[in-house]
């Protein structure tokens, strides 16, 4: 499998790589690079939302009379994605949505 146009554009937008740079990767390296980019972005979002939720809970629990104490996850439910959850190819998920069956590899 090779990267589709959306995946290539995503890599170019998120990194300083050019299409020429990406073209030097083997197809497997390019896909692994794309998956790792998605994984690291998920980790960044998880960290950001953890900090945001903590701040919101501190503000909410300030010494003003409140009916109940709130915890960080009461504001926004966050879930750390496991690497295996990101590993599903974008093409496979798009085909499933459209009802297209791909040959087994």
Secondary structure, 3 states (H helix, E strand, C coil): CCCCHHHHHHHHHHCCCCHHHHHCCCHHHHHHHHHHHHHHHHHHHHHHHHHHHHHHHHHHCCCCCCCCCCCHHHCCCCCCCCHHHHCCCHHHHHHHHHCCCCCCC
